[in-house]
Amino acid sequence: MKVVVSGGGTGGHIYPALALINELKKNNPDVECLYIGTENGLEKGIVKRAGIPFKSIEITGFKRKLSVDNVKTIARFLKGVNLSKKYMKEFRPDVVIGTGGYVCGPVVYAAAKLKIPTVIHEQNSLPGITNKFLARYVDKVAICFDDAKKFFPAHKVVLTGNPRASEVLGQDGLKGRNSLGLDMNKKTVLIFGGSRGAKAINQSVLQMITNLQDKPYQVVYVTGEVHYDKVMEEMKTKNIASQVIIKPFIHNMPEVLAGVDLIVSRAGATSLAEITALGLPSILIPSPYVTANHQEKNAQAIADHHAAILIREQELNGQVLLSKIDEVLLNDDKLNEMKTASKKLGIPDAATRLYRVLTSVKNKK
Ligand SMILES: CC(=O)N[C@H]1[C@@H](OP(=O)(O)OP(=O)(O)OC[C@H]2O[C@@H](n3ccc(=O)[nH]c3=O)[C@H](O)[C@@H]2O)O[C@H](CO)[C@@H](O)[C@@H]1O
């Protein structure tokens, strides 16, 4: 079986694609995969690191207002379609799947035009512009939230969940803790701002970091690759407790997630799929800079079930964040209640469900 996978820009689109590739390999040892992304999204580094053959096209997103940039985007799109067709004629995939981000547009469109079976995977309850555009050309649309159904042709929609949920299960949390040099006996909070880091979260951590000195728990704080140097510069003036570990990015996130007790993060859909699959409690600070405020909707759905505490960015500061972390980590009853609630929201067999969708479209043609 040969599969082309495309998804890019941010980790939320890339990691589900990699989780699907792992599921394909598990079921199909001689499967061959080709990943098509861009040179400048996070995918290039992450996919190469995973050892998967990678080819690139150039693409940018549409601006909401009329502009000359949009003319350039159309030209790039058409060029991307032609290059994708070339890649596909060489590779001859049985099926092509897009997991979101602009790059999927030309790749999946090209495949549909070549009459290759196609699937798109939408992680969010509110679909992105690329998936809305592609929905009319593809064979199946895999979704993670019932709410997303209404945006797509009903006969194409299948609720699968996010394959990254399956991938984080059964991981060795002790290995994750060891990889960061963490104390095995202390509770741990992991703080990160999505795959790219978040300025607002970084500022709050800087405000509260000196107050972590006497806490009975430890902290893993991920700044985001692009913010790391600036954060570390500001940290020079702070008194940092020994139980705080600071990293620019975590590459073995499934293991690390399996080894921690509480998450503080943005409310990207892939992170939430991971958190709920593992039954982790969370403090969510949705990014207000996303289309139609979709992260707040994601976070609210989890908070409504008492599995998360929601802090809006405008209410966030170091003191608020620290008090919420204390509220959960220093109270075992609360921690356990949130764990149970979180676990109920996960879709642990999402990878198998998505794999079935892929094989069903492949076999139909
Ligand atoms: C600003 C923006 O447009 N954000 C979107 C993007 O978020 P973003 O890319 O931040 O996506 P998510 O939070 O959903 O997922 C992040 C992924 O990166 C991984 N990770 C993160 C940090 C790290 O150090 N190491 C690591 O491996 C996480 O485990 C997870 O697998 O895609 C999501 C899924 O479509 C959307 O819901 C978000 O709204």
The ligand as an SDF file (V2000), in Angstrom:
LIG
                    3D

 39 41  0  0  0  0  0  0  0  0999 V2000
   -2.3950   29.1130   16.4730 C   0  0  0  0  0  0  0  0  0  0  0  0
   -3.0760   28.0100   15.7360 C   0  0  0  0  0  0  0  0  0  0  0  0
   -3.4610   28.1390   14.5880 O   0  0  0  0  0  0  0  0  0  0  0  0
   -3.2920   26.8940   16.4290 N   0  0  0  0  0  0  0  0  0  0  0  0
   -3.9340   25.7360   15.8700 C   0  0  0  0  0  0  0  0  0  0  0  0
   -2.9190   24.6270   15.7390 C   0  0  0  0  0  0  0  0  0  0  0  0
   -2.3360   24.5620   17.0280 O   0  0  0  0  0  0  0  0  0  0  0  0
   -1.0380   23.7940   17.4870 P   0  0  0  0  0  0  0  0  0  0  0  0
   -0.1460   23.4260   16.3670 O   0  0  0  0  0  0  0  0  0  0  0  0
   -0.4610   24.5250   18.6330 O   0  0  0  0  0  0  0  0  0  0  0  0
   -1.7680   22.4710   17.8350 O   0  0  0  0  0  0  0  0  0  0  0  0
   -2.1800   21.6020   19.0520 P   0  0  0  0  0  0  0  0  0  0  0  0
   -2.0370   22.2640   20.3550 O   0  0  0  0  0  0  0  0  0  0  0  0
   -3.4960   21.0370   18.7080 O   0  0  0  0  0  0  0  0  0  0  0  0
   -1.0970   20.4420   18.9070 O   0  0  0  0  0  0  0  0  0  0  0  0
    0.2570   20.6450   19.1920 C   0  0  0  0  0  0  0  0  0  0  0  0
    0.9880   19.3700   18.9210 C   0  0  0  0  0  0  0  0  0  0  0  0
    2.3620   19.6090   19.0970 O   0  0  0  0  0  0  0  0  0  0  0  0
    2.8750   18.7430   20.0960 C   0  0  0  0  0  0  0  0  0  0  0  0
    3.9680   19.4170   20.7940 N   0  0  0  0  0  0  0  0  0  0  0  0
    3.7820   20.6430   21.3600 C   0  0  0  0  0  0  0  0  0  0  0  0
    4.8260   21.2620   22.0310 C   0  0  0  0  0  0  0  0  0  0  0  0
    6.0870   20.5920   22.1260 C   0  0  0  0  0  0  0  0  0  0  0  0
    7.0450   21.0750   22.7080 O   0  0  0  0  0  0  0  0  0  0  0  0
    6.2070   19.3760   21.5580 N   0  0  0  0  0  0  0  0  0  0  0  0
    5.1940   18.7710   20.8810 C   0  0  0  0  0  0  0  0  0  0  0  0
    5.3700   17.6610   20.3700 O   0  0  0  0  0  0  0  0  0  0  0  0
    1.6790   18.4020   20.9820 C   0  0  0  0  0  0  0  0  0  0  0  0
    1.8970   17.2160   21.7040 O   0  0  0  0  0  0  0  0  0  0  0  0
    0.5930   18.2780   19.9150 C   0  0  0  0  0  0  0  0  0  0  0  0
    0.6580   17.0420   19.2560 O   0  0  0  0  0  0  0  0  0  0  0  0
   -3.5220   23.4080   15.2970 O   0  0  0  0  0  0  0  0  0  0  0  0
   -4.6160   22.9270   16.1000 C   0  0  0  0  0  0  0  0  0  0  0  0
   -5.1300   21.6280   15.4860 C   0  0  0  0  0  0  0  0  0  0  0  0
   -5.6010   21.7920   14.2050 O   0  0  0  0  0  0  0  0  0  0  0  0
   -5.6970   24.0050   16.2330 C   0  0  0  0  0  0  0  0  0  0  0  0
   -6.7340   23.5480   17.0810 O   0  0  0  0  0  0  0  0  0  0  0  0
   -5.0580   25.2540   16.7920 C   0  0  0  0  0  0  0  0  0  0  0  0
   -6.0130   26.2790   16.9800 O   0  0  0  0  0  0  0  0  0  0  0  0
  1  2  1  0
  2  3  2  0
  2  4  1  0
  4  5  1  0
  5  6  1  0
  5 38  1  0
  6  7  1  0
  6 32  1  0
  7  8  1  0
  8  9  2  0
  8 10  1  0
  8 11  1  0
 11 12  1  0
 12 13  2  0
 12 14  1  0
 12 15  1  0
 15 16  1  0
 16 17  1  0
 17 18  1  0
 17 30  1  0
 18 19  1  0
 19 20  1  0
 19 28  1  0
 20 21  1  0
 20 26  1  0
 21 22  2  0
 22 23  1  0
 23 24  2  0
 23 25  1  0
 25 26  1  0
 26 27  2  0
 28 29  1  0
 28 30  1  0
 30 31  1  0
 32 33  1  0
 33 34  1  0
 33 36  1  0
 34 35  1  0
 36 37  1  0
 36 38  1  0
 38 39  1  0
M  END
$$$$
